[in-house]
Amino acid sequence: MSSLGKKAIKQTKKPYVLGAVMLAMFMGAIEATIVSTAMPAIVGDLGGFSLYSWVFSAYLLMNAVTVLIYGKLSDLFGRKPIITVGIIIFLIGSILCGFSQSMTQLIVFRFIQGFGAGAVLPMATTIVGDIYSKEERAKIQGYLSSVWGISAISGPLIGGILVEYVSWRFVFWINIPLGILAIAGLWLFLHEDIEKKKPVIDYGGAALLVLTVSTLMFVLVEGGVRLPWDSWQTIFLIGLSVTGLAVFVYHEMRTPQPMMPFDLWKVRSILVANVVSLTTGIMLIGISSFLPAFVQGVMERSATVAGFTLTAMSIGWPISATIAGRLLIKAGYFITSLIGGIALVAGAAVFVFMQPSYGPLWAASGSFLIGVGMGLSSTAFIVSIQSTVEWKVRGIATATNMFMRNLGTTIGAALLGGILNSRLQDYLQKTNSDSDLSIDGVNALLSESERAAMSPELIQTLQDGLTSSLHTVYLVVLLFAVFSLIGIIFIPKDKGLKK
């Protein structure tokens, strides 16, 4: 590291910076848990079940696209100003989300929220990579992952209480004090001495990425529902997405300062980490987005109970991440990631065999195993990447890995949401050929008061349709878990971080 880097580390108060970073991460973590828990209540209030997945897709699309830009800017201007801008935009989006009067408004405001969120997690992780040594990072990543455990316990509890006794709108407004405190801590205790450079931002790459991902996402969500698969509109959008991807790769390979530095991908450990992060991102959103709807709509449990089935995932994640910090030092990246991959397959299998009569504990056990797999694999990937690259590209290297996971969750929200809508629509049409019952009929299923006014036959039809559709979703999740395990096998074998 340069003398400037050493000077910055000497001036920085590590424990306080770590606290501020963990607070910023907690803001993002509790946001994810609370929104997933509150979604059935939001849909019950605003309607629009067919737009369910767009609430996640809108947020994730902007998150995925901006994370690379933030990573590049942080290598030019330092981490502190970039994460600050991100938090401020995130808070503006959160305030607006709480004032939403329709699902369309909520989706638009989630775009704004996602635009800011792209800076929070990658910058927080990169700051830790900057101020701690390679050996320290393995342990500190475990501390960072403990944030998910804390938010997992408090998030669903707070979210459930707010939804049941106050209003779902407060699940967005709770971010405001957290963001303000995180900004204050970073500006008081993190001191960077960065050599300012003229910013060279790859706007062309960003535009091509937005075009590619957004068109693909639209087809995946609406294909087979509002757009027939064989329609000219669907074919056109698929062609546009494929062309956009090809032009994006061509552009990035030739631009001097690419948004996606493909040179880093020549390192096999980075290549595998990024590809597997994509597949695990698809898995992650498949569980966290739709499990609350199953627990509340089919199992007929409260929002709090639905939230705690996701809590199990977030408890398994920090526990395994803490273990991963020690395991990385003794056994290395390959063994740590391999154990994580096996846990992912086991967790996905639990969901494939899940039946409504099995109850919330069965769902929670699957969530816990998914969390264990994510904690082990993601910790190994981040430490491996940050230990492989130099400071001047650490921001973009970390952001690239975050981007691949975010891209996975973006594609996953659209793909799995499209599968859910398509399968549910087919089921309802086959079982109610003489009825005008539609996908949005599930709105009533997710509202306890409206469900009580429905006939037992109608409730059973909707619940059977939702169960059947989610079974298909979880089969796809299992498929991606197997892909993840196969990818992990190609990680270069090592003997741990101890010298």
C-alpha positions as CSV (number, residue, x, y, z in Angstrom):
1,M,0.0,0.0,0.0
2,S,1.2,3.6,-0.8
3,S,2.3,6.0,1.9
4,L,-1.0,7.9,1.3
5,G,-2.9,4.7,2.2
6,K,-0.8,4.2,5.4
7,K,-1.4,7.8,6.4
8,A,-5.1,7.4,5.9
9,I,-5.1,4.2,8.1
10,K,-3.2,5.9,10.9
11,Q,-5.7,8.8,11.0
12,T,-8.8,6.6,10.9
13,K,-10.3,5.3,14.1
14,K,-11.0,1.7,13.0
15,P,-13.5,0.6,15.7
16,Y,-15.7,3.7,15.2
17,V,-15.6,3.4,11.4
18,L,-16.5,-0.3,11.7
19,G,-19.4,0.7,13.9
20,A,-20.6,3.3,11.3
21,V,-20.2,0.8,8.5
22,M,-22.2,-1.8,10.4
23,L,-24.9,0.7,11.0
24,A,-25.1,1.5,7.2
25,M,-25.2,-2.2,6.4
26,F,-27.9,-2.7,9.1
27,M,-30.0,0.0,7.4
28,G,-29.9,-2.0,4.1
29,A,-30.3,-5.4,5.9
30,I,-33.3,-4.4,7.9
31,E,-34.9,-2.7,4.8
32,A,-34.8,-6.0,3.0
33,T,-36.3,-8.0,5.9
34,I,-39.0,-5.6,6.7
35,V,-40.2,-5.0,3.1
36,S,-40.4,-8.7,2.4
37,T,-42.4,-9.1,5.6
38,A,-44.6,-6.2,4.8
39,M,-45.3,-7.0,1.1
40,P,-48.5,-9.0,1.7
41,A,-49.9,-6.1,3.8
42,I,-48.8,-3.6,1.1
43,V,-50.5,-5.6,-1.6
44,G,-53.6,-6.0,0.6
45,D,-53.8,-2.2,0.9
46,L,-52.7,-1.0,-2.5
47,G,-53.7,-4.0,-4.6
48,G,-51.9,-5.2,-7.7
49,F,-50.6,-8.7,-6.9
50,S,-49.5,-9.0,-10.5
51,L,-47.0,-6.2,-9.8
52,Y,-45.7,-7.9,-6.7
53,S,-42.3,-8.8,-8.2
54,W,-41.9,-5.3,-9.7
55,V,-41.5,-3.9,-6.2
56,F,-38.4,-5.9,-5.8
57,S,-37.2,-5.8,-9.5
58,A,-37.4,-1.9,-9.6
59,Y,-35.2,-1.6,-6.5
60,L,-32.8,-4.3,-7.7
61,L,-32.4,-3.1,-11.2
62,M,-31.1,0.4,-10.1
63,N,-29.1,-1.2,-7.4
64,A,-27.4,-3.5,-9.9
65,V,-26.6,-0.9,-12.5
66,T,-25.4,1.8,-10.1
67,V,-23.2,-0.4,-8.0
68,L,-20.4,-0.5,-10.7
69,I,-20.5,3.3,-11.1
70,Y,-20.2,3.9,-7.4
71,G,-17.4,1.4,-7.2
72,K,-15.5,3.2,-10.0
73,L,-16.1,6.6,-8.5
74,S,-14.9,5.4,-5.1
75,D,-11.5,4.4,-6.6
76,L,-11.3,8.0,-7.9
77,F,-12.7,10.1,-5.0
78,G,-12.6,7.8,-2.0
79,R,-15.2,5.7,-0.3
80,K,-16.6,8.3,2.2
81,P,-18.2,10.8,-0.2
82,I,-19.6,8.1,-2.4
83,I,-21.3,6.1,0.3
84,T,-22.7,9.4,1.8
85,V,-24.3,10.3,-1.5
86,G,-25.7,6.8,-1.8
87,I,-27.2,6.9,1.7
88,I,-28.8,10.3,1.1
89,I,-30.5,9.2,-2.1
90,F,-31.6,5.9,-0.4
91,L,-33.3,8.0,2.4
92,I,-35.1,10.2,-0.1
93,G,-36.4,7.1,-1.8
94,S,-37.4,5.6,1.6
95,I,-39.4,8.7,2.5
96,L,-41.2,8.7,-0.8
97,C,-42.0,5.0,-0.6
98,G,-43.8,5.6,2.7
99,F,-46.1,8.1,1.0
100,S,-47.1,5.8,-1.9
101,Q,-50.8,5.7,-2.7
102,S,-50.6,3.0,-5.4
103,M,-48.4,0.1,-6.4
104,T,-47.2,2.1,-9.4
105,Q,-46.0,5.0,-7.2
106,L,-44.3,2.5,-4.9
107,I,-42.5,0.9,-7.8
108,V,-41.3,4.3,-9.1
109,F,-40.0,5.3,-5.6
110,R,-38.3,2.0,-5.2
111,F,-36.3,2.9,-8.3
112,I,-35.0,6.0,-6.4
113,Q,-34.3,3.9,-3.3
114,G,-32.4,1.4,-5.4
115,F,-30.4,4.1,-7.0
116,G,-29.0,5.0,-3.6
117,A,-28.7,1.5,-2.3
118,G,-26.1,0.7,-5.0
119,A,-23.5,2.5,-2.9
120,V,-24.2,1.2,0.6
121,L,-23.2,-2.4,0.7
122,P,-20.2,-2.4,-1.7
123,M,-18.8,0.8,-0.2
124,A,-19.2,-0.5,3.4
125,T,-17.4,-3.8,2.4
126,T,-14.7,-1.9,0.5
127,I,-14.0,0.4,3.5
128,V,-13.4,-2.6,5.6
129,G,-11.1,-4.0,3.0
130,D,-9.1,-0.8,3.0
131,I,-8.5,-0.3,6.7
132,Y,-7.9,-4.0,7.7
133,S,-5.2,-6.5,6.7
134,K,-5.9,-9.7,4.8
135,E,-5.9,-11.8,8.0
136,E,-8.1,-9.3,9.8
137,R,-10.6,-9.2,7.0
138,A,-11.6,-12.8,7.4
139,K,-12.6,-12.2,11.0
140,I,-14.1,-8.7,10.4
141,Q,-16.3,-10.1,7.5
142,G,-17.9,-12.3,10.2
143,Y,-18.6,-9.2,12.3
144,L,-20.2,-7.5,9.3
145,S,-22.3,-10.6,8.7
146,S,-23.6,-10.4,12.3
147,V,-25.4,-7.3,11.1
148,W,-27.7,-9.6,9.2
149,G,-28.4,-11.7,12.3
150,I,-29.3,-8.6,14.4
151,S,-31.5,-7.2,11.6
152,A,-33.0,-10.7,11.2
153,I,-34.2,-10.7,14.8
154,S,-35.3,-7.1,15.0
155,G,-36.5,-6.6,11.4
156,P,-39.4,-9.1,11.2
157,L,-40.4,-8.3,14.8
158,I,-40.4,-4.5,14.2
159,G,-42.0,-5.0,10.7
160,G,-44.7,-7.3,12.0
161,I,-45.6,-4.9,14.8
162,L,-45.7,-1.9,12.5
163,V,-47.8,-3.8,9.9
164,E,-50.2,-5.2,12.5
165,Y,-50.5,-2.2,14.9
166,V,-49.4,1.0,13.1
167,S,-48.9,1.1,9.3
168,W,-46.7,-0.6,6.7
169,R,-45.5,2.9,5.7
170,F,-43.3,3.1,8.7
171,V,-41.2,0.1,7.5
172,F,-39.6,2.6,5.0
173,W,-39.4,5.6,7.4
174,I,-37.5,3.6,10.0
175,N,-34.4,4.0,7.7
176,I,-34.1,7.7,8.3
177,P,-32.4,7.8,11.8
178,L,-30.2,4.9,10.9
179,G,-28.9,6.6,7.7
180,I,-28.2,9.9,9.5
181,L,-26.2,8.2,12.3
182,A,-24.2,6.2,9.7
183,I,-23.2,9.4,7.8
184,A,-22.2,11.2,11.0
185,G,-20.0,8.3,12.1
186,L,-18.2,8.0,8.8
187,W,-17.5,11.7,8.5
188,L,-16.2,12.0,12.1
189,F,-13.9,8.9,12.2
190,L,-13.0,7.9,8.6
191,H,-10.2,10.0,7.2
192,E,-9.1,9.4,3.6
193,D,-6.2,11.1,1.8
194,I,-7.0,10.4,-1.8
195,E,-5.1,11.6,-4.9
196,K,-7.9,13.3,-6.9
197,K,-8.1,12.2,-10.5
198,K,-10.2,13.4,-13.4
199,P,-13.3,11.2,-13.4
200,V,-13.8,9.0,-16.5
201,I,-17.2,7.5,-16.2
202,D,-18.4,4.9,-18.6
203,Y,-21.8,6.3,-19.4
204,G,-22.1,4.3,-22.5
205,G,-21.6,1.1,-20.6
206,A,-24.1,2.1,-18.0
207,A,-26.8,2.9,-20.6
208,L,-26.2,-0.4,-22.4
209,L,-26.4,-2.3,-19.1
210,V,-29.7,-0.6,-18.2
211,L,-31.1,-1.4,-21.7
212,T,-30.0,-5.1,-21.5
213,V,-31.2,-5.8,-18.0
214,S,-34.4,-3.8,-18.1
215,T,-35.7,-5.4,-21.3
216,L,-34.8,-8.9,-20.1
217,M,-36.5,-8.2,-16.8
218,F,-39.6,-7.0,-18.5
219,V,-39.9,-10.1,-20.7
220,L,-39.3,-12.4,-17.7
221,V,-42.0,-10.7,-15.6
222,E,-44.6,-10.2,-18.3
223,G,-43.9,-13.1,-20.6
224,G,-46.8,-15.6,-20.7
225,V,-48.9,-13.2,-18.6
226,R,-49.5,-9.9,-20.4
227,L,-47.3,-10.7,-23.3
228,P,-47.6,-14.1,-25.1
229,W,-44.3,-15.8,-25.5
230,D,-44.7,-16.1,-29.3
231,S,-45.8,-12.4,-29.8
232,W,-43.7,-10.0,-31.8
233,Q,-43.3,-7.8,-28.8
234,T,-41.7,-10.6,-26.8
235,I,-39.4,-11.7,-29.6
236,F,-38.4,-8.0,-30.2
237,L,-37.5,-7.4,-26.5
238,I,-35.5,-10.7,-26.3
239,G,-33.6,-9.7,-29.4
240,L,-33.0,-6.2,-28.0
241,S,-31.7,-7.6,-24.8
242,V,-29.3,-10.1,-26.5
243,T,-28.0,-7.4,-28.8
244,G,-27.6,-5.0,-25.9
245,L,-25.5,-7.6,-24.1
246,A,-23.3,-8.2,-27.1
247,V,-22.7,-4.5,-27.6
248,F,-22.1,-4.0,-23.9
249,V,-19.3,-6.7,-23.9
250,Y,-17.8,-5.3,-27.1
251,H,-17.9,-1.7,-25.6
252,E,-16.4,-2.7,-22.3
253,M,-13.5,-4.7,-23.9
254,R,-12.4,-1.6,-25.8
255,T,-13.1,1.4,-23.5
256,P,-10.1,2.8,-21.5
257,Q,-12.0,3.0,-18.2
258,P,-14.7,0.3,-18.4
259,M,-17.6,0.1,-15.9
260,M,-17.1,-3.7,-16.0
261,P,-13.3,-4.5,-16.0
262,F,-13.3,-7.9,-17.7
263,D,-9.5,-8.1,-17.2
264,L,-10.2,-9.0,-13.5
265,W,-12.3,-11.9,-14.7
266,K,-9.1,-13.5,-16.1
267,V,-8.3,-14.5,-12.5
268,R,-10.1,-17.9,-12.1
269,S,-11.0,-17.3,-8.4
270,I,-12.6,-14.0,-9.3
271,L,-14.4,-15.5,-12.3
272,V,-15.9,-18.3,-10.3
273,A,-16.8,-16.0,-7.4
274,N,-18.7,-13.6,-9.8
275,V,-20.5,-16.4,-11.7
276,V,-21.6,-18.2,-8.5
277,S,-22.7,-14.9,-7.0
278,L,-25.1,-14.5,-9.9
279,T,-26.7,-17.9,-9.3
280,T,-26.9,-17.5,-5.6
281,G,-28.5,-14.0,-6.1
282,I,-31.3,-15.7,-8.0
283,M,-31.8,-18.2,-5.2
284,L,-31.8,-15.5,-2.5
285,I,-34.5,-13.4,-4.1
286,G,-36.6,-16.5,-4.8
287,I,-36.8,-17.4,-1.1
288,S,-37.0,-13.9,0.4
289,S,-39.5,-12.5,-2.0
290,F,-42.2,-15.2,-2.1
291,L,-41.9,-17.1,1.2
292,P,-43.9,-14.5,3.2
293,A,-46.8,-14.7,0.6
294,F,-46.8,-18.5,1.1
295,V,-46.8,-18.4,4.9
296,Q,-49.5,-15.7,5.1
297,G,-51.6,-16.7,2.1
298,V,-51.5,-20.5,2.3
299,M,-50.5,-21.3,5.8
300,E,-52.7,-18.4,7.0
301,R,-50.1,-17.2,9.6
302,S,-49.5,-13.6,10.7
303,A,-47.0,-11.2,9.1
304,T,-44.8,-11.6,12.2
305,V,-44.6,-15.4,11.8
306,A,-43.9,-15.0,8.1
307,G,-41.1,-12.6,8.9
308,F,-39.5,-15.0,11.3
309,T,-39.4,-17.7,8.6
310,L,-37.0,-15.3,6.9
311,T,-35.3,-14.6,10.1
312,A,-33.9,-18.1,10.1
313,M,-32.0,-17.3,6.9
314,S,-30.5,-14.2,8.4
315,I,-29.5,-16.0,11.6
316,G,-27.8,-18.8,9.6
317,W,-25.9,-16.3,7.5
318,P,-24.0,-14.5,10.3
319,I,-23.3,-17.7,12.3
320,S,-21.8,-19.3,9.2
321,A,-20.0,-16.1,8.2
322,T,-18.3,-16.0,11.6
323,I,-17.3,-19.6,11.2
324,A,-16.1,-18.9,7.7
325,G,-13.7,-16.3,9.0
326,R,-11.9,-19.0,11.0
327,L,-12.3,-21.7,8.4
328,L,-10.8,-19.5,5.7
329,I,-7.6,-19.2,7.8
330,K,-7.3,-22.9,8.5
331,A,-8.9,-24.6,5.4
332,G,-8.9,-21.9,2.7
333,Y,-11.4,-20.6,0.1
334,F,-12.2,-23.9,-1.6
335,I,-13.3,-25.9,1.4
336,T,-15.2,-23.0,2.9
337,S,-17.1,-22.3,-0.3
338,L,-17.7,-26.0,-1.0
339,I,-19.4,-26.5,2.4
340,G,-21.5,-23.4,1.6
341,G,-22.5,-24.9,-1.8
342,I,-23.7,-28.1,-0.2
343,A,-25.8,-26.2,2.3
344,L,-27.4,-24.2,-0.5
345,V,-28.5,-27.4,-2.3
346,A,-29.9,-28.8,1.0
347,G,-31.8,-25.7,1.8
348,A,-33.4,-25.5,-1.7
349,A,-34.4,-29.2,-1.5
350,V,-36.3,-28.4,1.8
351,F,-38.4,-25.9,-0.1
352,V,-39.1,-28.2,-3.0
353,F,-40.6,-30.8,-0.7
354,M,-42.5,-28.2,1.5
355,Q,-46.3,-28.6,1.9
356,P,-48.7,-26.2,3.6
357,S,-49.4,-28.7,6.4
358,Y,-45.7,-28.8,7.3
359,G,-46.0,-25.4,9.0
360,P,-43.6,-22.4,9.4
361,L,-40.9,-24.5,11.2
362,W,-40.2,-26.4,8.0
363,A,-40.0,-23.2,6.0
364,A,-37.6,-21.8,8.6
365,S,-35.3,-24.8,8.4
366,G,-34.9,-24.3,4.7
367,S,-34.3,-20.6,5.2
368,F,-31.6,-21.4,7.8
369,L,-29.7,-23.8,5.5
370,I,-29.8,-21.2,2.7
371,G,-28.4,-18.6,5.1
372,V,-25.6,-21.0,6.1
373,G,-24.7,-21.5,2.5
374,M,-24.8,-17.8,1.7
375,G,-22.7,-16.9,4.8
376,L,-19.9,-19.4,4.0
377,S,-19.7,-18.8,0.2
378,S,-20.2,-15.0,0.2
379,T,-17.6,-14.4,2.9
380,A,-15.1,-16.6,1.1
381,F,-15.7,-14.8,-2.2
382,I,-15.2,-11.2,-0.8
383,V,-12.1,-12.0,1.2
384,S,-10.6,-13.9,-1.8
385,I,-11.3,-11.0,-4.2
386,Q,-10.0,-8.2,-1.9
387,S,-6.9,-10.2,-1.2
388,T,-6.2,-10.7,-4.9
389,V,-6.4,-7.1,-6.1
390,E,-4.6,-3.8,-5.3
391,W,-6.2,-0.8,-3.6
392,K,-6.6,1.2,-6.8
393,V,-9.1,-1.5,-8.2
394,R,-10.4,-2.9,-4.9
395,G,-13.5,-0.7,-5.1
396,I,-14.5,-1.8,-8.5
397,A,-13.5,-5.4,-7.9
398,T,-15.7,-5.6,-4.8
399,A,-18.5,-3.7,-6.6
400,T,-18.3,-6.1,-9.5
401,N,-18.9,-9.1,-7.2
402,M,-21.8,-7.2,-5.6
403,F,-23.1,-6.3,-9.0
404,M,-23.2,-10.0,-10.1
405,R,-25.2,-10.9,-7.0
406,N,-27.5,-7.9,-7.5
407,L,-27.9,-8.9,-11.1
408,G,-28.8,-12.3,-10.0
409,T,-31.5,-11.0,-7.6
410,T,-32.7,-8.7,-10.4
411,I,-33.0,-11.5,-12.9
412,G,-34.3,-13.8,-10.2
413,A,-37.1,-11.4,-9.1
414,A,-38.2,-11.0,-12.7
415,L,-37.7,-14.7,-13.8
416,L,-39.3,-16.3,-10.7
417,G,-42.0,-13.6,-10.5
418,G,-42.8,-14.3,-14.2
419,I,-42.9,-18.1,-13.5
420,L,-45.2,-17.5,-10.5
421,N,-47.6,-15.3,-12.4
422,S,-47.6,-17.5,-15.5
423,R,-48.2,-20.8,-13.5
424,L,-50.8,-19.2,-11.3
425,Q,-52.7,-17.8,-14.3
426,D,-52.7,-21.2,-16.0
427,Y,-53.9,-22.9,-12.9
428,L,-56.8,-20.5,-12.3
429,Q,-57.9,-20.7,-15.9
430,K,-57.9,-24.5,-15.9
431,T,-59.8,-24.8,-12.6
432,N,-62.1,-21.8,-13.2
433,S,-62.8,-21.8,-16.9
434,D,-66.2,-20.1,-16.3
435,S,-65.0,-17.6,-13.8
436,D,-63.2,-14.2,-14.2
437,L,-60.9,-15.0,-11.3
438,S,-57.4,-13.6,-12.0
439,I,-54.0,-13.4,-10.5
440,D,-55.0,-10.3,-8.6
441,G,-57.5,-12.4,-6.7
442,V,-54.6,-13.4,-4.5
443,N,-54.8,-9.8,-3.1
444,A,-57.7,-10.9,-1.0
445,L,-55.9,-14.1,0.1
446,L,-53.1,-11.9,1.7
447,S,-55.5,-9.8,3.6
448,E,-56.9,-11.5,6.7
449,S,-60.2,-9.5,6.7
450,E,-60.8,-10.0,3.0
451,R,-59.9,-13.7,3.3
452,A,-62.5,-14.1,6.1
453,A,-65.2,-12.9,3.7
454,M,-64.3,-15.4,1.0
455,S,-66.0,-18.8,0.5
456,P,-64.0,-21.8,1.6
457,E,-64.0,-23.1,-2.0
458,L,-62.5,-19.9,-3.4
459,I,-59.9,-19.8,-0.6
460,Q,-58.9,-23.4,-1.4
461,T,-58.7,-22.7,-5.1
462,L,-56.4,-19.7,-4.6
463,Q,-54.2,-21.5,-2.0
464,D,-53.8,-24.6,-4.2
465,G,-52.9,-22.4,-7.1
466,L,-50.3,-20.4,-5.1
467,T,-48.9,-23.7,-3.7
468,S,-48.5,-25.2,-7.1
469,S,-47.0,-22.1,-8.6
470,L,-44.5,-21.7,-5.8
471,H,-43.5,-25.4,-6.1
472,T,-42.3,-24.6,-9.6
473,V,-40.5,-21.6,-8.4
474,Y,-38.6,-23.6,-5.8
475,L,-37.7,-26.3,-8.3
476,V,-36.0,-23.5,-10.3
477,V,-34.3,-22.3,-7.1
478,L,-32.9,-25.9,-6.6
479,L,-31.6,-26.0,-10.1
480,F,-29.6,-22.8,-9.5
481,A,-28.3,-24.2,-6.2
482,V,-26.9,-27.2,-8.1
483,F,-25.3,-24.8,-10.7
484,S,-23.8,-22.9,-7.7
485,L,-22.2,-26.1,-6.3
486,I,-20.8,-27.1,-9.7
487,G,-19.3,-23.7,-10.1
488,I,-17.7,-23.8,-6.6
489,I,-15.9,-27.0,-7.6
490,F,-13.8,-25.0,-10.1
491,I,-12.4,-22.6,-7.4
492,P,-8.6,-23.1,-7.2
493,K,-7.7,-25.3,-4.2
494,D,-5.7,-23.5,-1.5
495,K,-4.4,-24.2,2.0
496,G,-5.8,-21.3,4.0
497,L,-4.6,-17.8,4.9
498,K,-2.0,-18.8,7.5
499,K,1.6,-18.4,6.3
